[in-house]
């Protein structure tokens, strides 16, 4: 039998990236009827640089031989079953220890992914490169872990199907098989979790960038609206100044009779200031009217969303996005209070973003 081991090198506390060391274990057990000889050969994985994603880890603390120390401890204990039974039971113990190492690796990745989820990793520029690179690397490494567990599952099936295996050993091997199956399910779950984490954070970044673009567009719309109102207010005054600024004259008089009035200059300024006051009042009234209409539309949308069933609140809004006033961005601040119970994704879908 050949086993591709993965041994955990660092502490599984989630504070640092998971580092593992690969080894190959070959087991040669003498055939029936005696089963009295077992030979094991272990060596580092020479293909780890090509097979393992990321930088290969050098085993400087002897983690790859930790299972050998535990096996010797079991052999040295008094009344040990390893010393009382045949060599096939010793082979089972080696497979069990190898499976335990892979289970430790999967648990270490579970702890590390939980720690990565809790770290701040979204900035104005997007996801932090270190966090993104590590999550992507963990996803690739978990694929290798799942492949090693798959190979160990095939080995266990061959051991269980071996007709020379004693019946009393079948229960032990089945227990190891259950542990390996559980570790493989955990590895596949972590793979799906990595993909979900990356997709969720990419959606969060897209949502953040979309809101930033919306804020920029709202500010631009507000400035364009202010410039449009100012242009509309000052255009008639420009026309009046242009008319009364003309210097056409004929012999003995002028072409503009108002220029000969005793108080023509004062009358001109009274007219200009009166127009400016009236137009300013109208512009303020119109701006408040647009703001009140936008607040009313957002409040009506929020009330309609709360009255819908939970599963269909924003689905119908996505199919029929609400039509707000083009200048509703002036009063868009109440949106947070009117849709506080909606998720960011649902909010984006509801407004057709």
Secondary structure, 3 states (H helix, E strand, C coil): CEEEEEEECCCCCCCCCCCEEEEEEEEEECCCCCCCCEEEEEEECCCHHHHCCCCCCCCCCCHHHHHHHHHHHHHHCCCCHHHHCCHHHHHHHHHHHHHHHHHHHHHHHHHHHHHHHHCCCEECCEECHHHHHHHHHHHHHHHHHHHHHHHHHHHHHHHHCCCCCCHHHHHHHHHHHHHHHHHHHHHHHHHHHHHHHHHHHHHHHHHHHHHHHHHHHHHHHHHHHHHHHHHHHHHHHHHHHHHHCCCCEECCEECCHHHHCCCHHHHHHHHHHHHHHHHHHHHHHHHHHHHHHHHHHHHHHHHHHHHCCHHHCCHHHHHCCCCCCCCHHHHHHHHHHHCCCCCHHHHHHHCCC
